[in-house]
Amino acid sequence: MLPSLFTSGETARPWSVPRAALYGAGLGLLAALIKLFGPFHAAERTLPFALEIGAAVLAFAILCAGAALLRNLLARRLQDTTR
């Protein structure tokens, strides 16, 4: 079952921010590898290989952790206003 902001009378479970960051890091790694080894990669790289992968992993991890934090904040506020 996918988590959502819909509350059905029971308390909403908060999303795990570290888990979201880990999933984001995995997505960032996949995106960086596709970019580096895909059919449309640039012949010359501006950043070293490891730095480019690290930057993508960190960016996606921060993005997903931020999304989980925002969802938890909104769910908590919506839950407080319905009481």
C-alpha positions as CSV (number, residue, x, y, z in Angstrom):
1,M,0.0,0.0,0.0
2,L,1.3,3.4,-0.9
3,P,1.5,6.0,1.9
4,S,-0.6,9.2,1.4
5,L,-1.8,12.2,3.3
6,F,-5.3,10.8,3.5
7,T,-6.3,9.9,7.1
8,S,-9.0,7.4,7.7
9,G,-9.4,8.0,11.4
10,E,-6.3,6.2,12.5
11,T,-3.0,8.0,13.1
12,A,-0.7,8.5,10.2
13,R,2.6,6.8,10.4
14,P,5.5,9.2,9.7
15,W,7.8,8.4,6.8
16,S,11.3,7.4,7.7
17,V,13.7,10.2,6.7
18,P,16.8,8.0,6.7
19,R,15.1,5.4,4.6
20,A,14.0,8.1,2.1
21,A,17.6,9.4,2.0
22,L,18.9,5.9,1.3
23,Y,16.4,5.4,-1.5
24,G,17.3,8.8,-2.9
25,A,21.0,7.9,-2.8
26,G,20.2,4.7,-4.7
27,L,18.3,6.7,-7.3
28,G,21.1,9.2,-7.6
29,L,23.6,6.5,-8.1
30,L,21.5,5.0,-10.8
31,A,20.9,8.4,-12.5
32,A,24.7,9.2,-12.4
33,L,25.6,5.8,-13.9
34,I,23.0,6.1,-16.7
35,K,24.3,9.6,-17.4
36,L,28.0,8.5,-17.4
37,F,27.6,5.3,-19.4
38,G,24.4,6.0,-21.4
39,P,24.4,6.4,-25.1
40,F,24.2,10.2,-24.9
41,H,27.1,10.8,-22.5
42,A,29.6,13.6,-23.2
43,A,33.0,12.7,-24.6
44,E,34.7,15.1,-22.2
45,R,33.8,15.2,-18.6
46,T,34.0,18.4,-16.6
47,L,34.1,16.6,-13.2
48,P,36.1,13.5,-12.2
49,F,34.1,10.2,-12.4
50,A,33.8,9.7,-8.6
51,L,33.0,13.3,-7.9
52,E,30.2,13.3,-10.4
53,I,28.6,10.2,-9.0
54,G,29.0,11.5,-5.4
55,A,27.4,14.8,-6.2
56,A,24.4,13.0,-7.8
57,V,24.0,10.6,-4.9
58,L,24.2,13.4,-2.3
59,A,21.7,15.6,-4.3
60,F,19.1,12.9,-4.6
61,A,19.5,11.8,-1.0
62,I,19.0,15.4,0.2
63,L,16.0,15.8,-2.1
64,C,14.3,12.6,-1.0
65,A,15.0,13.3,2.7
66,G,13.6,16.8,2.3
67,A,10.4,15.4,0.7
68,A,9.9,13.0,3.5
69,L,10.4,15.7,6.1
70,L,7.9,18.0,4.3
71,R,5.4,15.1,4.1
72,N,5.7,14.4,7.8
73,L,5.3,18.1,8.6
74,L,2.2,18.4,6.4
75,A,0.7,15.2,7.8
76,R,1.3,16.3,11.4
77,R,-0.3,19.7,10.7
78,L,-3.3,18.2,8.9
79,Q,-3.8,15.7,11.7
80,D,-3.7,18.4,14.3
81,T,-6.3,20.5,12.5
82,T,-8.7,17.6,12.1
83,R,-8.9,17.0,15.9
